Amino acid sequence: MIKTVIHKLEPQSFDKSQLKDACNILRKGGLVAFPTETVYGLGADALNPEASKAIYAAKGRPSDNPLIVHIADIKDLYNIAFEVPEKAKKLAKAFWPGALTMIFRKKDIVPYTTTGGLDTVAVRMPQNAVARTLIQESGVYVAAPSANLSGRPSPTKAEHVIEDLSGRIDMIIDGGSVGIGLESTIVDMSGDIPIILRPGYITKDMLEAEIGDVMLDAAIKDKVMREDIKPKAPGMKYRHYAPKGQLLIVEGQKDEVINKINSLVSEKERMGLRAAVIAADDTKKYYKCDIIKSAGSRECDGSIASGIYSILREMDKEGAEYIYTESFEDDRLGSAIMNRMLKAAAYNIIRI
């Protein structure tokens, strides 16, 4: 077991000298968890094959699930991408630094251990000041999936990382709660038409306002699990973000959803099982269950997205065996939220 150092700092007032030890760890091939504006990432030197392997080992992550390379300067993109299309340049100008990951054909300098065996590489420039400074000061490009055990809800607080990875990695930088709470949007720029492989904070409408037509991957449109493919982006193939209990999504008109969930809860409780409900602020009061968590307000942009992973982890602490949730597709980030919820539920959904 590794002795994991917990390094707390104030993200609004830290000094780069506070990241000296973390930078040294990255340069030596070690693992450092750090905050970004989306979720906490588990970082290692992206160009060091052994460091990338260490990420997969620490997370228990399938080796064909590609990692995202984080950079701190647009110039770095040209060092790792074989070609940068004009549309990608426009998106970088509009959304970098920020919650957008783009996929390019890779240069040979990027090892296949980082790309999951693919000839493409996923790249992001984070906005979070701690993340950007860590990349700049370390002098390495940082491969960083979410800092959690594979399949578990992504971490939005340092305590989530500690819960999953303490004893498995060298350092956890505690920079408080993240802002967005959902992973970045991933857009494949390696073909003729840009394709969204994972929805996120940067929506399809926002992308199309900059570059015109953007396609949605079929798995997102059809809401199906893709087990027959080699994943080109994180989260395309495997069950992710899941609580320990069985999660089921109930979708339909509000009153019908409430009645159905109450019926399901009652059934499980009669069997002596521990049931729970995930609702919104405006519907929480209508449920009859011992464990009811509000994901946030449908009226407040980003409220539900920022809290959903924390709630899934709270369900584990409550010992919930069966978890029933409303659909949140009517939120601005509904596509991204439901993409994560469907994966967490292993695509178990009741449509009324």
LINURJO-V344346 format. One line per field, one symbol per residue. phi: phi as a letter, one per 40 degrees, with the letter a starting at -180 (. if undefined). psi: psi as a letter, one per 20 degrees, with the letter a starting at -180 (. if undefined). burial: I if it has 9 or more other C-alpha atoms within 8 Angstrom, else O. A space follows every 50 residues. Layout:
phi = ???
psi = ???
burial = ???
This chain:
phi = .cccccbcacccacbcccbdccccccccgcbbcacbccacbbcacccbdc ccdccdcccgcdcccccccbbbadccdccbccabcdccccccccbbcicb bbbbcccccccccccggccbbcbabccdccccccccccgbcbcacccacd gcdccbbccccddcbcgbbcabccbgccccgbcccbbcbcbcbcbccaca cccdccccccbgdbccddccccfbcbbbbcccadgcbccbgccccccbcb bicdcccdcccdcccdcccccgccbabbbbdcbdcccbacbbbcchcccb dgccdcbcccccccccccgccbbbbccbcccdcdccccdccccccfgcab bc
psi = pqoppooprohikrqhhijggggggghjjapppqqaifrpqoqrohjohh gghhggghikppijoqqpppriphhhhihiphpoqhhhhghghhipqalp pqprpqrhhoqhhhjkjqjqpppqoqhphggghggghhjqpopnrqmrqp irqqpiqhhhggghipihrgqoookaqrggjqrqpppojiahpppohoqb horgggghhhjbppqpqhhggilqpnijropiqpjhgrprjprhrppppp paqghhggggghggggghhhjjqoqrppargiihiiqnqhopppiapiio pigggiihhgghhhhghikphpppqrqkiiqhkgggghgghghhjkkopp o.
burial = OOIIOOOOIOIOOOOIOOIIOIIIIIIOIIIIIIIIIIIIIIIIIIIIIO IIIIIIOIIOIOOIIIIIIIIIOIOIIIOIIIOIOOOIIIIIOOIIIIII IIIIIIIOOIIIIIIIIIOIIIIIIIIIOIIIIIIIIIOIIIIIIIIIIO IIIIIIIIOIIIOOIIIIIIIIIIIIOIOIIIIIIIIIIIOOOIIIIIII IIIIOOIIOIIOOIOIIOIIOOIOIIOOOOIIIIIIIIIIIIIOIIIIII IIOOOIIIOIIIOOIIOIIOOOIIIIIIIIIOOIOOIOIOOIIIIIIIOO IIIIIIIIIIIIIOIIOOOIIIIIIIIIIOIOIIIIIIIIIIIIIIIIIO OO
